[in-house]
Amino acid sequence: VQLQASGGGLVQAGDSLRLSCAASGRTFSEYTIGWFRQAPGKEREFVAVIWRRGGNTYYADSVKGRFTITRDNAQHTVHLQMNNLKPEDTAVYYCAADRQIILKGIYRSDQYDYWGQGTLVTVSS
C-alpha cells in the first residue's frame, strides 16, 4: 500500500486542522492506520491509530480529547481532525499502515511497514 499525507499548514494556537492520509490498494480496510509525529530534535512519537475494519481508536494522552481519527474505507482515506492546537503540536505528521500489527505494537513506529511522506504542522503561539 502507498500512503499520501496532506493537510498540514501554519495555524495559531487554538485553531484546527484536518490531516488526510490517502492510500492506494484494494485491501485498505485490512490495514491498521496510525499517525505519528516528529518534532525537530525529537524522536518520532505515536499520536493516534485506527484499527482495521471496524476501527477501534487509540490516542496518545497528549492529544486525547483534542484529536479524532476516522477512516473512510470506501474512499481509502484516514483523517486526523486536530482541534485546539497547541505550539507543542508542531511537528511533521506521518501516517503509517500495517496489515498484521497487533494491539501491543500500535504505539511503536517500527511495527508499521508502510509510511507516507509526512506533512508539516506548525502552531504559533
C-alpha positions in Angstrom: 0.0 0.0 0.0 1.2 3.6 -0.7 0.3 6.4 1.6 0.0 10.1 0.9 -0.4 12.5 3.8 -1.7 16.0 3.3 -3.4 18.9 5.2 -0.6 20.4 7.2 -0.1 24.1 7.5 0.6 27.1 9.7 -2.0 27.9 12.2 -2.4 29.7 15.5 -2.8 28.2 18.9 -6.4 27.1 19.4 -7.1 26.6 15.7 -8.0 23.4 14.0 -6.6 21.4 11.1 -7.6 18.2 9.4 -4.9 15.9 8.1 -5.7 13.3 5.5 -3.9 10.0 4.6 -4.9 8.7 1.2 -4.0 5.1 0.4 -3.7 3.1 -2.7 -4.6 -0.6 -2.9 -7.7 -2.6 -2.9 -7.3 -4.0 0.6 -7.3 -0.7 2.5 -9.8 -1.9 5.1 -7.4 -4.7 6.1 -4.8 -2.2 7.3 -4.5 -0.5 10.7 -3.6 3.1 10.1 -1.6 5.2 12.6 -0.5 8.8 12.8 2.9 9.6 14.3 4.7 13.0 14.6 8.3 14.1 14.8 9.3 17.5 16.2 12.7 19.0 15.4 15.3 17.3 17.6 12.9 14.7 19.0 12.1 11.1 18.3 9.0 10.1 16.3 6.1 9.6 18.6 2.7 8.0 18.4 -0.3 10.2 18.0 -3.4 8.1 17.2 -4.4 4.9 15.5 -7.5 3.4 14.0 -7.9 -0.3 13.7 -8.5 -2.2 10.5 -12.1 -2.9 9.5 -14.2 -1.8 12.4 -12.0 1.0 13.5 -11.3 0.9 17.2 -9.2 4.0 18.0 -6.4 4.8 20.5 -4.8 8.1 21.3 -1.7 9.4 22.9 -2.5 11.1 26.2 -1.2 14.4 24.9 -3.9 14.6 22.2 -6.8 12.8 23.8 -9.9 14.9 23.7 -8.5 17.2 21.1 -7.7 14.9 18.1 -10.0 12.5 16.4 -9.0 9.8 13.9 -11.6 8.4 11.5 -11.5 6.3 8.4 -13.5 6.0 5.2 -12.8 2.6 3.7 -14.7 3.4 0.6 -12.5 6.4 -0.1 -9.3 4.7 1.2 -8.7 7.6 3.4 -8.0 8.2 7.1 -8.4 11.7 8.6 -6.9 13.2 11.7 -9.1 16.1 13.0 -6.9 18.2 15.3 -8.7 20.8 17.4 -7.4 23.3 20.0 -3.9 23.0 18.6 -1.0 23.9 20.8 2.5 25.0 19.9 3.8 21.7 21.2 1.8 20.0 18.5 4.2 21.5 16.0 5.8 18.6 14.1 5.9 16.7 10.8 3.0 14.3 10.9 3.3 10.9 9.2 0.7 8.3 8.5 1.6 4.6 8.6 -0.1 1.4 7.8 0.3 -2.2 8.7 -1.8 -5.2 7.9 -0.7 -7.6 10.7 0.1 -5.3 13.6 -1.1 -6.5 17.0 -2.5 -4.3 19.7 0.6 -4.1 21.9 2.6 -2.9 18.9 0.4 0.0 17.7 2.4 2.6 19.7 5.7 1.7 18.1 6.7 3.2 14.8 8.9 0.2 14.0 5.9 -2.0 13.9 4.4 -0.4 10.8 5.5 -1.5 7.3 4.3 1.4 5.2 4.8 5.1 5.6 3.6 8.3 4.0 5.9 11.2 3.2 4.8 13.5 6.1 3.1 16.8 6.3 4.3 19.7 8.4 2.0 21.2 11.1 3.2 24.5 12.6 1.3 26.0 15.5 2.2 29.5 16.5 1.6 30.9 20.0 
